[in-house]
Amino acid sequence: MSHIDLFLAQYGYFALFGLLMLGIVGPLIPDETILVLTGIAIHRGQMNFGWSVLIGFAGSLCGITLSYFLGRTGAVYVLRRWLNEAHLAKAHAWFEKYGKWTLFFGYFVAGIRHFTALTAGISRLEYRPFAIYAYPGALVWVTCFLSIGYFLGEKWEQIHPYLSRGAVIGALVLCVAAYLVYRLKRKP
């Protein structure tokens, strides 16, 4: 058993909520692993699927909302030392056009998920469009990874190393594809 698995076993839903909230705000907590391990606990009969979805969703919402408001209030003051108003206006325009979808799909890319809400806040994206895109993404993300843990059950330990490498490769391919699309659209 991993440390996270033991922590989940001891503190259950409180651990799920707290770890996901902190994990969304900062990249030091392996969110997908937490969700998959919770799914395995559901498979074992130690936790309930419905409660896990609800509490995981709540933790994700709190974390992404906190990140958004940090970007909207605190982080923008720090970044103004390095960025001028023109940079912030460009970030806002980009987020208005493309960035909202990164709030939904960003959950599925480790590293991106941690900065989407912060960037949305810094770019001054209004709260309503932020919530419309980010919150359903959280629900889909939580449900997907809990389901993976539930359906894989005890086989997770055998499969996990291959998924980790595949996720890194997938994220790199996604970044390269996004860059190429950006370059193609930028040409006159």
Backbone bond lengths (Angstrom), bond angles and torsions (degrees), N, CA, C in turn:
res aa  C-N    CA-C-N  psi(-1)  N-CA   C-N-CA  omega(-1)  CA-C   N-CA-C  phi
1 M - - - 1.458 - - 1.518 110.10 -
2 S 1.312 115.43 138.41 1.461 119.71 177.96 1.528 110.12 -82.04
3 H 1.326 115.96 169.89 1.455 120.80 177.80 1.529 110.65 -62.66
4 I 1.321 115.85 -38.47 1.467 119.89 179.68 1.521 109.73 -66.15
5 D 1.320 117.09 -41.87 1.459 121.52 179.10 1.533 110.27 -61.28
6 L 1.322 117.30 -43.48 1.469 121.45 177.96 1.523 111.10 -64.65
7 F 1.323 116.37 -41.24 1.469 121.50 179.10 1.529 109.99 -62.77
8 L 1.334 116.53 -44.02 1.465 120.42 177.18 1.522 111.29 -64.05
9 A 1.332 116.73 -40.77 1.462 120.27 179.79 1.528 111.38 -63.55
10 Q 1.329 116.63 -36.92 1.458 120.08 -177.24 1.528 112.52 -80.23
11 Y 1.345 117.92 -40.80 1.466 120.38 -172.89 1.520 113.74 -110.84
12 G 1.324 118.13 -6.09 1.455 123.23 171.88 1.516 115.24 53.89
13 Y 1.312 115.04 -124.12 1.464 121.80 -173.94 1.531 112.32 -65.43
14 F 1.331 116.95 -33.03 1.469 119.66 177.21 1.532 110.53 -62.94
15 A 1.330 115.66 -41.51 1.468 120.19 177.85 1.521 110.40 -65.18
16 L 1.320 117.26 -42.82 1.463 121.32 179.10 1.520 110.59 -58.39
17 F 1.317 116.91 -49.54 1.458 121.36 -179.89 1.530 110.94 -61.14
18 G 1.310 116.64 -53.50 1.468 121.07 -175.49 1.516 113.50 -64.04
19 L 1.329 116.76 -44.09 1.464 119.71 -179.26 1.524 111.82 -65.52
20 L 1.346 117.19 -40.28 1.469 118.84 178.57 1.515 111.43 -69.00
21 M 1.327 117.33 -39.75 1.462 119.44 178.31 1.527 110.45 -60.88
22 L 1.322 116.42 -48.78 1.469 120.20 179.50 1.524 111.20 -68.84
23 G 1.324 116.78 -34.88 1.460 120.92 -179.32 1.515 113.36 -66.11
24 I 1.324 117.55 -33.95 1.465 120.88 178.40 1.526 109.66 -72.54
25 V 1.318 117.11 -37.45 1.467 120.63 -179.27 1.520 110.96 -70.30
26 G 1.314 117.73 -39.18 1.463 120.98 -177.93 1.514 111.63 -132.46
27 P 1.321 116.96 149.09 1.474 120.25 -174.10 1.528 115.57 -82.97
28 L 1.308 119.57 14.67 1.463 120.09 -174.39 1.524 114.06 -90.02
29 I 1.318 117.03 -6.67 1.462 121.03 -178.66 1.524 108.22 -111.60
30 P 1.333 118.50 128.46 1.475 121.51 -177.64 1.538 111.79 -77.78
31 D 1.322 116.24 87.63 1.459 121.84 -173.36 1.526 113.81 -57.95
32 E 1.333 117.08 -46.02 1.459 119.43 -178.76 1.527 110.88 -61.62
33 T 1.313 116.85 -39.48 1.458 120.86 178.98 1.520 110.15 -63.44
34 I 1.314 117.33 -41.36 1.466 121.20 177.73 1.520 110.32 -59.73
35 L 1.335 116.00 -45.78 1.467 119.67 -179.06 1.532 111.49 -66.76
36 V 1.307 117.25 -42.25 1.463 120.11 179.84 1.528 110.27 -65.40
37 L 1.326 117.43 -43.09 1.466 120.24 178.02 1.530 111.03 -63.41
38 T 1.325 117.07 -35.65 1.465 120.22 174.78 1.526 109.69 -65.28
39 G 1.339 116.92 -40.94 1.458 120.48 176.01 1.518 112.00 -60.19
40 I 1.325 116.77 -38.34 1.470 120.77 176.73 1.530 110.00 -65.40
41 A 1.342 116.47 -40.08 1.473 120.05 176.98 1.533 110.50 -63.26
42 I 1.321 117.10 -35.44 1.470 120.86 175.55 1.527 109.02 -64.96
43 H 1.321 115.94 -44.91 1.468 121.55 178.06 1.536 111.26 -56.72
44 R 1.311 116.72 -39.36 1.468 122.25 -179.76 1.533 112.55 -76.66
45 G 1.337 116.80 -10.86 1.461 120.67 -178.29 1.518 113.67 88.07
46 Q 1.335 117.64 12.01 1.461 121.63 -178.30 1.521 112.83 -85.99
47 M 1.330 118.03 -21.86 1.461 122.58 179.77 1.527 107.76 -137.89
48 N 1.326 115.62 164.65 1.458 122.62 -178.99 1.524 109.77 -101.65
49 F 1.342 116.77 136.32 1.464 120.63 -177.57 1.530 111.98 -61.99
50 G 1.317 117.59 -48.64 1.463 121.21 -178.42 1.521 112.88 -59.94
51 W 1.326 116.17 -47.30 1.461 120.05 178.34 1.526 111.64 -64.11
52 S 1.309 116.07 -37.89 1.472 120.08 179.78 1.520 110.97 -65.45
53 V 1.332 117.25 -42.12 1.472 120.33 176.68 1.524 109.61 -61.54
54 L 1.326 116.23 -48.76 1.467 120.65 -177.80 1.530 111.92 -61.45
55 I 1.314 117.10 -46.69 1.467 120.96 -176.91 1.528 110.86 -74.05
56 G 1.329 117.89 -38.51 1.461 120.44 175.19 1.528 111.58 -62.94
57 F 1.324 115.58 -41.59 1.466 121.48 176.82 1.524 110.35 -61.98
58 A 1.333 117.13 -44.79 1.474 120.99 179.18 1.527 111.23 -62.50
59 G 1.333 117.34 -43.19 1.468 120.01 178.08 1.519 111.73 -63.01
60 S 1.328 116.46 -41.68 1.467 120.86 177.97 1.526 111.10 -64.25
61 L 1.338 116.64 -42.87 1.469 120.33 179.07 1.522 111.34 -61.62
62 C 1.324 115.46 -45.22 1.469 118.45 179.20 1.526 111.15 -62.02
63 G 1.320 116.39 -42.91 1.465 120.05 -179.44 1.514 112.97 -65.40
64 I 1.330 117.44 -46.51 1.461 119.30 -177.05 1.528 111.16 -71.77
65 T 1.330 116.88 -33.05 1.468 120.17 177.46 1.521 110.11 -68.95
66 L 1.313 117.05 -40.69 1.467 120.78 176.46 1.529 110.18 -61.03
67 S 1.334 116.77 -44.82 1.468 120.12 177.99 1.525 111.32 -60.65
68 Y 1.321 116.33 -42.59 1.470 120.93 178.84 1.534 110.72 -59.06
69 F 1.323 116.70 -48.75 1.464 119.53 -177.92 1.523 112.37 -71.64
70 L 1.323 117.95 -28.98 1.466 119.41 172.05 1.527 109.90 -63.52
71 G 1.308 116.30 -43.04 1.465 120.04 176.79 1.510 112.04 -64.95
72 R 1.296 115.88 -39.94 1.464 120.96 -176.73 1.530 111.85 -71.21
73 T 1.315 117.66 -31.05 1.466 120.28 -175.12 1.519 113.17 -111.34
74 G 1.320 116.78 -64.06 1.462 119.86 -171.28 1.504 116.19 -82.86
75 A 1.307 117.26 -47.83 1.459 120.52 -174.04 1.524 112.43 -65.74
76 V 1.323 116.72 -31.65 1.464 119.29 -178.66 1.532 110.98 -64.53
77 Y 1.313 117.19 -33.62 1.467 119.40 178.27 1.522 111.22 -68.61
78 V 1.307 116.53 -38.81 1.463 120.77 177.51 1.527 109.59 -66.65
79 L 1.341 116.90 -45.19 1.462 120.79 -176.92 1.527 113.16 -69.98
80 R 1.306 118.20 -24.00 1.467 120.23 178.92 1.524 111.95 -62.87
81 R 1.303 116.50 -18.56 1.464 119.25 175.45 1.526 110.01 -67.44
82 W 1.363 116.35 -29.92 1.459 120.68 -177.22 1.526 112.66 -108.19
83 L 1.322 117.18 -23.06 1.464 120.99 -177.97 1.521 110.01 -115.36
84 N 1.338 116.05 143.84 1.453 118.64 175.30 1.531 109.62 -97.65
85 E 1.306 117.07 178.16 1.470 121.23 -178.03 1.532 111.90 -61.47
86 A 1.329 118.21 -31.89 1.462 121.06 179.14 1.530 110.67 -64.20
87 H 1.333 116.70 -41.92 1.463 120.48 176.85 1.526 110.78 -62.27
88 L 1.325 116.77 -44.54 1.459 120.37 -179.71 1.528 110.98 -65.81
89 A 1.324 118.06 -36.25 1.467 121.52 177.14 1.527 110.72 -65.43
90 K 1.337 117.44 -40.69 1.464 120.71 176.89 1.524 110.93 -63.68
91 A 1.314 116.33 -42.52 1.467 120.25 178.97 1.522 110.28 -61.93
92 H 1.322 116.06 -41.39 1.466 119.75 178.63 1.529 111.01 -64.27
93 A 1.324 117.61 -44.94 1.468 121.33 -179.93 1.533 110.79 -62.25
94 W 1.341 116.97 -42.95 1.459 119.98 178.49 1.526 110.46 -62.94
95 F 1.345 115.51 -43.88 1.457 118.56 -178.41 1.517 111.24 -65.90
96 E 1.316 117.31 -36.18 1.463 120.20 177.17 1.522 110.77 -62.34
97 K 1.326 117.00 -37.63 1.462 120.80 -175.39 1.531 112.62 -84.85
98 Y 1.321 118.31 -48.29 1.464 122.15 -172.56 1.530 114.19 -119.02
99 G 1.277 116.17 -31.28 1.459 120.48 -166.60 1.504 116.68 -67.15
100 K 1.328 117.31 -23.53 1.455 118.67 -178.19 1.532 111.35 -59.96
101 W 1.321 116.15 -37.83 1.459 118.99 179.89 1.521 111.86 -69.22
102 T 1.327 117.72 -24.82 1.462 118.67 175.61 1.525 110.35 -68.36
103 L 1.321 116.93 -24.97 1.463 119.71 176.05 1.527 110.35 -65.95
104 F 1.322 116.93 -37.51 1.466 121.07 179.29 1.524 110.84 -76.68
105 F 1.327 117.27 -54.84 1.465 121.45 -173.93 1.521 113.23 -82.55
106 G 1.324 117.66 -17.59 1.463 121.65 -178.69 1.515 113.75 -61.42
107 Y 1.321 117.52 -25.27 1.464 120.29 177.40 1.521 111.66 -57.73
108 F 1.314 116.44 -31.63 1.460 120.77 -173.06 1.524 113.34 -85.18
109 V 1.326 117.95 -1.85 1.461 121.67 -179.98 1.531 108.22 -120.17
110 A 1.321 115.67 107.29 1.464 120.27 179.66 1.527 109.12 -58.78
111 G 1.295 115.51 136.12 1.466 120.75 -177.35 1.515 111.52 97.14
112 I 1.304 117.67 -41.82 1.469 121.71 177.83 1.523 109.50 -76.43
113 R 1.327 115.75 -43.49 1.468 121.68 -177.49 1.527 111.48 -53.16
114 H 1.306 116.95 -33.59 1.458 120.83 -174.60 1.528 112.99 -75.60
115 F 1.312 116.61 -17.47 1.459 118.99 -175.56 1.527 114.40 -114.29
116 T 1.327 118.21 -9.46 1.463 119.19 -176.51 1.524 111.71 -64.38
117 A 1.317 117.39 -48.05 1.466 120.03 -178.19 1.525 110.86 -68.72
118 L 1.318 117.17 -39.69 1.456 120.73 177.56 1.526 110.25 -60.34
119 T 1.332 116.55 -44.75 1.460 121.54 178.46 1.522 111.18 -65.44
120 A 1.333 116.88 -39.66 1.474 120.25 177.35 1.520 110.35 -60.49
121 G 1.320 117.05 -42.83 1.461 120.43 178.43 1.514 112.67 -66.45
122 I 1.328 116.39 -43.92 1.465 120.73 179.51 1.522 110.93 -62.61
123 S 1.341 116.33 -37.60 1.460 119.70 -177.81 1.527 112.28 -79.91
124 R 1.329 116.59 0.99 1.464 122.79 177.64 1.528 113.29 68.23
125 L 1.325 116.83 27.86 1.456 120.08 172.93 1.519 107.30 -61.13
126 E 1.307 117.06 133.98 1.460 121.15 -179.19 1.527 109.93 -63.19
127 Y 1.327 115.77 154.18 1.458 120.71 -175.83 1.534 112.13 -63.35
128 R 1.321 117.42 -41.65 1.469 120.68 -176.26 1.535 112.41 -58.38
129 P 1.355 119.92 -53.43 1.467 117.87 177.25 1.529 112.72 -64.35
130 F 1.317 116.72 -32.47 1.458 120.05 175.57 1.531 109.70 -57.84
131 A 1.317 116.73 -51.17 1.463 121.78 -177.42 1.532 111.61 -66.24
132 I 1.326 116.98 -38.63 1.468 120.94 -178.19 1.525 111.28 -61.55
133 Y 1.324 117.49 -35.09 1.466 120.84 -178.94 1.531 112.92 -93.48
134 A 1.319 117.41 -39.80 1.463 120.50 -174.12 1.528 113.13 -75.52
135 Y 1.307 117.93 -41.80 1.456 119.80 -172.84 1.530 113.25 -68.95
136 P 1.328 120.09 -44.64 1.480 117.52 174.55 1.529 112.33 -62.63
137 G 1.335 116.93 -34.60 1.459 120.35 176.73 1.517 111.12 -59.78
138 A 1.333 116.64 -39.81 1.464 120.75 178.26 1.528 110.96 -63.02
139 L 1.319 116.46 -43.11 1.464 120.27 -179.02 1.534 110.98 -64.06
140 V 1.319 116.89 -45.16 1.469 120.79 179.72 1.525 110.38 -64.32
141 W 1.327 116.76 -43.84 1.463 122.13 -179.08 1.526 111.38 -61.48
142 V 1.332 116.62 -50.11 1.465 121.41 -179.64 1.524 110.24 -60.03
143 T 1.326 116.38 -47.13 1.464 120.56 -178.30 1.528 111.43 -63.22
144 C 1.327 116.77 -42.17 1.479 120.40 179.94 1.521 111.77 -60.67
145 F 1.321 117.37 -50.46 1.463 119.12 -174.78 1.523 112.77 -74.88
146 L 1.333 118.24 -30.65 1.462 119.33 172.18 1.529 109.65 -64.30
147 S 1.322 115.87 -40.75 1.469 120.95 179.72 1.516 111.20 -64.85
148 I 1.320 117.07 -40.34 1.473 120.46 177.43 1.531 109.59 -57.91
149 G 1.322 116.77 -48.64 1.459 120.16 178.57 1.514 112.66 -62.69
150 Y 1.323 116.16 -40.74 1.456 120.57 -179.35 1.529 110.97 -64.54
151 F 1.325 117.01 -47.94 1.465 119.94 -175.71 1.529 113.17 -76.98
152 L 1.321 116.82 -30.19 1.470 118.51 176.83 1.520 111.70 -79.01
153 G 1.317 115.93 -31.25 1.458 120.29 178.50 1.508 112.12 55.49
154 E 1.286 115.15 -130.26 1.467 121.34 -176.73 1.526 113.29 -71.58
155 K 1.316 118.55 -13.60 1.471 121.70 -179.39 1.533 111.40 -74.57
156 W 1.315 117.97 -8.77 1.466 122.59 -177.65 1.528 112.00 -55.09
157 E 1.313 117.34 -42.93 1.466 120.79 -177.72 1.521 111.83 -59.19
158 Q 1.321 117.64 -34.39 1.462 121.56 179.52 1.525 111.50 -75.69
159 I 1.307 117.62 -34.81 1.462 122.81 -172.95 1.527 112.38 -90.11
160 H 1.310 117.55 -30.06 1.471 122.83 -172.97 1.531 115.06 -49.59
161 P 1.346 120.37 -47.71 1.475 118.88 -178.60 1.532 113.60 -58.83
162 Y 1.313 117.04 -34.78 1.464 120.49 -179.62 1.525 111.28 -73.67
163 L 1.325 117.02 -36.11 1.460 120.30 178.74 1.523 111.18 -68.47
164 S 1.310 117.58 -36.60 1.463 120.37 -179.83 1.525 111.06 -62.03
165 R 1.339 116.27 -46.51 1.462 119.45 177.82 1.518 110.78 -65.54
166 G 1.313 117.20 -40.47 1.462 121.54 179.09 1.519 111.95 -63.77
167 A 1.330 117.18 -37.06 1.463 120.35 178.80 1.524 111.10 -65.69
168 V 1.321 116.52 -40.49 1.470 120.24 178.00 1.524 110.30 -64.21
169 I 1.318 116.62 -46.23 1.470 120.42 179.23 1.520 109.97 -63.42
170 G 1.335 117.51 -42.68 1.470 121.32 178.07 1.512 111.95 -61.11
171 A 1.319 116.98 -41.74 1.465 120.58 179.16 1.526 110.85 -64.78
172 L 1.327 117.13 -40.80 1.467 120.26 177.67 1.525 111.46 -63.57
173 V 1.334 116.77 -43.63 1.469 120.59 178.36 1.525 109.98 -62.43
174 L 1.327 117.28 -42.16 1.460 121.38 178.49 1.526 111.32 -62.19
175 C 1.318 117.80 -42.42 1.466 121.48 179.17 1.527 111.38 -64.39
176 V 1.326 116.38 -43.96 1.468 119.96 178.71 1.526 110.04 -63.48
177 A 1.321 117.58 -43.73 1.468 120.99 179.23 1.526 111.02 -62.47
178 A 1.319 117.22 -42.45 1.467 120.86 178.66 1.530 110.98 -63.22
179 Y 1.323 116.48 -41.22 1.461 120.32 178.32 1.531 110.47 -63.10
180 L 1.333 117.36 -44.07 1.466 120.62 179.90 1.525 111.50 -63.52
181 V 1.321 117.29 -41.75 1.473 120.61 177.26 1.523 110.04 -62.68
182 Y 1.314 116.09 -42.72 1.462 120.85 178.46 1.525 110.86 -60.01
183 R 1.321 116.90 -46.05 1.474 121.22 -179.14 1.528 110.96 -64.61
184 L 1.314 118.14 -40.89 1.457 121.73 179.55 1.526 112.34 -66.24
185 K 1.318 117.02 -39.77 1.470 120.73 179.70 1.527 111.05 -73.01
186 R 1.295 116.96 -25.80 1.461 121.90 -177.24 1.530 111.74 -75.87
187 K 1.337 117.08 -27.88 1.471 120.52 -179.25 1.524 109.39 -68.36
188 P 1.371 116.33 140.37 1.480 118.99 -178.92 1.504 113.35 -71.22
